[in-house]
């Protein structure tokens, strides 16, 4: 897994492949990871990818994205923790991305995202970014959530709206 992550990160850096949204899915790293373990395993791999990034490409940000089930109506954030989020996940395995902090397309996504600082069952050093949108001509809203380390999040040029769950 570490070797595959490193090879992918070097390729993205060398080709500046963030423009093509070059990603690597969790099942490409380990085809045996079951959906029930996507979040847990994804967070472990995000930690590993963050460590690799510090050595190979310290100026890049890294994140894992989970695709959530779409809906004809706007759903909004309808989960408070990892277990509920997993129930909202579609069948597409989560994927990792790497990009510079000023990457315009990601910045535009960030501006329309909701930051969740205290999503249950997610480590305190990880920020969750919830994103929901509908493209012209689409019948459904598309939904996703990104996890990135707080240190990377703090390097973003634009900061979206923050949401906190009351205890």
N, C-alpha and C positions, 0 to 999 in steps of 0.2 A: 504494500500500500504506500509506504513512504517513498519508494523508488518511483512509482507511477505518479504520485503527486509532484515529486521533484521534476520529473521529465515534463509533465504538463506545464508546471510553472515556468520552467526555463523556455519552453516553446512559446508560451503566451508572451513572455518578456521579450524574447528575441524577435518575434514577428509582430509585436504590439497587437496581439490578437484580441484585445478587449473590444476593438471596433467591430469585430465579427461575433462578439459575445461567445468566444471560445470557452466552453465550460467542460467540466468532467463530472459525470454522474457517479453517485455513490456505488451503483452496481458495476461500474467499470473498475472501481477500485477493489471491490469485493463482491462478486456475484452472489455470495451466500447470505448477504445481509437481508433479513426479512423486513417487511414494512413496519412491523411492530418495533423494530430497533433502529429505524431511520434517524430519529432525533438523537437518541443516545450515541449512536455510532457517528452520526454527522458532527456532533459537538466534539467528539474525540478527534476526528479527522480535521476539524477546523483548528483545533489546538495544534495539531501536527503541522498543518499548512501554515499557520501563523509563525511557528518556529522556523520553518523552511524559508518563509518570506523574509524574515529578519536577516537571514544569511545571504539569500540570493537576490532579493529585490525589495529592500526595506522601504522604498517609496511607494510601493503598491499597497492597495487595500485588498483584503480577501474576505469573502463571504460565502455562506451556503444559503441557497434559496430553496424553499419548499413551495410547490405548486398546490394550491388549495382548490377544492371543488367550486366550480362556477355556479352562478345562479341568475335566473331571469331578473330578479330584483336585487337591489343593493342589500347585502347582508350586514356589512360592517364587521367589526371585531366581535365574534360570537363565541369566543373561548378565552379562558383565563390561564390555561396551563398547557403543558406539553401533551398530556393525554387527550385533552379535548381537541387540541390542534391536530393531532394525528388522525382523529376521527374526521376532521375536515379536509385532510389531505386527499388529493386525487391519486391516480395510480402511477403518476410519473415520479420516478425516484428523484430525490433532491440532488442538486448539482452545485458545484463550487465555481466561483468566479474570482478573477483577479483583474484589477484596473487601477489607474492612477486616481488620486482623490479628486482631481478636477475633471474627470471624464464626464463630458457634457450629458450623455444619455443617462448615466447613472445619477447625476445631479438632478436631472429633471424628474426621475423616479423618486428620488429622495424628497424633493419638494412636495410631492403629492402623497408621501407616506405618513404613517402615524408611528411614532416611536413608543414602544412599550418597554419601560424600564424594569418592570417587576412581573414579568410573565412567570407564573408558577413553574417550578421544576427546571428552570433554565438558570445556569450559573450567573452569579451577580456581575461577572466581568464580561457578559455578553449582552449586546443590545439587540432588540427585536424590532424590525421595521415591517409594518403591515401595509400592503399596497392593494388597492382594489380599483379597477377601472373597466370601462367598456369602450372598445374601439368602434368607430363608425361602421355600421353594417353588421356588427355582432349582435346576436340575440341574447347573449349572456355577459354578465360582468365576469371578468377574470380576477383571480385573487392569488396573492402570494405573500410569503413572509420571508424576510432575509434575517439571518443571524450574522453579526460581526462583532469582533472584540471591541470593547469600549475604547481602547487606545486607537484603533482604526477609525471608529466612529467620530472621535474627537478631532480627527484630522480633516473631516469633511468641510467643504467650503460653505455649504448651506445646511441649516439644521431644520428638520421638519417639526410639526406639532408633536408635543409630548402627551402621552396618556398614562395615567397611573390608576391602578385598581385600588379602591379603598378597601381596607382590611375588614 
